[in-house]
Amino acid sequence: MHRLLPAVLLLSGCSLFMHSIEKPKAEVRNVSVSSAGFSGVTGELRLDVMNPNGFGVPLAGIDWQLSIGGARAVTGSVQLSQTIPAKGVAPVTTSLTINAMDAALVAGQLAGGARDYRIHAKLTFSTKVGAVDVELDHTGQLGSGGSTTSLPRVLGSL
C-alpha cells in the first residue's frame, strides 16, 4: 500500500502538466480614428480576446501592422498586463498612431479610391509554460461594418 501511494501521487501530479493549453483567440471589433494633426493621425484598435482555458491567461503584449490599400499605415507594439478570464472574453483596446509621412502615403491610396484595410497582429500571452503567440489577420472596408467612416476625411485634411 505504501508503494502504491507515491506512484498515484506522481501520476496525478503529471496529469496536471499533461493538460494542454488551448490558444486564445481574438477578433477585431473596431478600428477607429480619433484625431489628426500635422504630426499624424491617432486612433484605436479594439479587440475581443477569448480564452478557452479553465484558468486566466495574462496578455503581455500586442505587435501589429495596419495597411490601407496595400500601403503600410502603421506598425506598433504595446506591452500589457491584462488577464483574460477563464472561459471568458475580454475587450482589449490599444492606441494606433500613424505618423505624418505614413499618413501622406495612405492619403494617396485613399485619393486613388482604396478603401480596403488589413490589420495583422500578434498577441503574446505569458503562461506558466512559456509565451504563447496568437496571430490575427483581419480585413475590412473603410466606411463599413466596424471600421471608421472618418479615416478618409481625416487623412484628406492633412
C-alpha positions in Angstrom: 0.0 0.0 0.0 2.8 2.4 0.9 4.5 1.7 -2.5 1.3 2.5 -4.4 0.8 5.9 -2.8 3.9 7.6 -4.3 3.0 6.2 -7.8 -0.5 7.5 -7.5 0.7 10.9 -6.4 3.3 11.0 -9.2 0.7 10.1 -11.9 -1.8 12.7 -10.6 0.9 15.4 -10.5 1.9 14.5 -14.1 -1.7 14.8 -15.2 -1.7 18.5 -14.1 1.2 19.1 -16.6 -0.3 16.9 -19.3 -3.3 19.2 -19.9 -2.5 21.3 -22.9 -3.0 25.0 -23.1 -5.5 25.9 -25.8 -4.6 29.0 -27.7 -6.7 32.0 -27.0 -8.5 33.6 -30.0 -9.0 37.3 -30.9 -11.4 39.2 -33.2 -11.2 42.8 -34.3 -14.2 44.7 -33.0 -13.3 48.1 -34.4 -10.6 50.3 -35.9 -11.2 54.0 -35.4 -9.6 57.4 -35.8 -9.9 60.0 -33.1 -7.7 62.9 -34.2 -5.4 64.2 -36.9 -2.8 66.9 -37.0 0.5 67.9 -38.6 2.3 65.1 -36.6 -0.1 62.4 -37.9 -3.3 60.5 -37.0 -4.3 58.7 -33.8 -6.9 56.1 -33.3 -7.8 52.9 -31.6 -7.8 49.2 -32.2 -10.4 47.3 -30.3 -10.3 43.5 -29.9 -12.3 40.8 -28.2 -10.0 38.2 -26.8 -11.4 34.8 -26.0 -9.8 32.4 -23.5 -11.0 28.8 -23.9 -8.9 27.6 -20.9 -10.1 26.8 -17.4 -7.7 29.4 -15.9 -6.9 33.1 -16.6 -4.2 33.8 -19.2 -2.2 37.0 -18.9 -2.0 39.1 -22.2 1.5 40.5 -22.1 1.6 42.5 -25.4 0.4 43.1 -28.9 2.5 43.8 -32.1 0.5 45.0 -35.0 0.6 46.3 -38.6 -2.2 48.2 -40.3 -2.3 48.6 -44.1 -4.7 50.6 -46.1 -5.0 50.0 -49.9 -1.8 47.8 -49.6 0.2 50.7 -48.1 1.6 50.2 -44.7 -0.1 52.8 -42.5 1.2 52.0 -39.0 3.1 49.4 -37.1 3.4 49.3 -33.3 3.8 47.4 -30.2 2.3 47.7 -26.8 3.1 46.0 -23.5 0.1 45.0 -21.5 -0.7 43.5 -18.2 -4.3 42.2 -18.6 -5.5 38.8 -17.6 -8.1 37.3 -19.9 -10.5 35.4 -17.5 -11.0 31.6 -17.6 -13.5 30.5 -20.3 -14.2 34.2 -20.9 -14.0 37.1 -23.3 -12.3 40.4 -22.5 -12.3 43.6 -24.5 -8.7 44.9 -25.3 -8.2 48.4 -26.6 -4.9 49.8 -27.7 -4.0 53.1 -29.4 -2.8 53.4 -33.0 -0.6 56.3 -34.2 0.1 57.0 -37.9 3.0 59.4 -38.3 2.6 62.2 -40.8 4.8 60.5 -43.5 2.8 57.3 -43.4 -0.4 59.3 -43.3 0.6 61.1 -46.5 1.2 57.7 -48.2 -2.2 56.4 -47.0 -3.9 59.6 -48.1 -2.6 59.0 -51.6 -4.0 55.5 -51.5 -7.4 56.8 -50.4 -7.3 59.6 -53.1 -6.9 56.8 -55.6 -10.0 55.1 -54.4 -8.6 52.5 -51.9 -10.9 51.7 -49.1 -9.7 48.2 -48.0 -7.7 47.8 -44.9 -5.8 44.9 -43.3 -4.7 44.6 -39.7 -2.2 41.9 -38.8 -1.5 41.4 -35.1 0.5 39.1 -32.9 -0.8 38.8 -29.3 1.6 37.4 -26.8 0.3 35.6 -23.7 2.5 34.8 -20.7 1.8 31.3 -19.4 3.4 29.1 -16.8 4.9 27.0 -19.6 6.2 30.0 -21.6 5.0 32.6 -24.1 2.1 31.7 -26.3 1.7 33.8 -29.5 -1.6 34.1 -31.3 -1.6 35.6 -34.9 -4.6 37.6 -36.1 -5.4 38.8 -39.6 -8.5 41.0 -40.3 -9.5 42.8 -43.5 -12.4 45.2 -44.0 -13.6 48.2 -45.9 -13.4 51.7 -44.5 -16.8 53.1 -44.0 -18.5 49.7 -43.4 -19.1 47.4 -40.5 -16.9 48.1 -37.5 -14.4 50.3 -39.3 -14.3 54.1 -39.2 -16.0 56.3 -41.7 -13.9 59.3 -40.8 -10.5 58.0 -41.8 -10.6 59.1 -45.5 -11.8 62.6 -44.5 -9.3 62.9 -41.7 -6.3 61.8 -43.9 -7.5 64.0 -46.7 -7.3 67.1 -44.4 -3.6 66.6 -43.7 
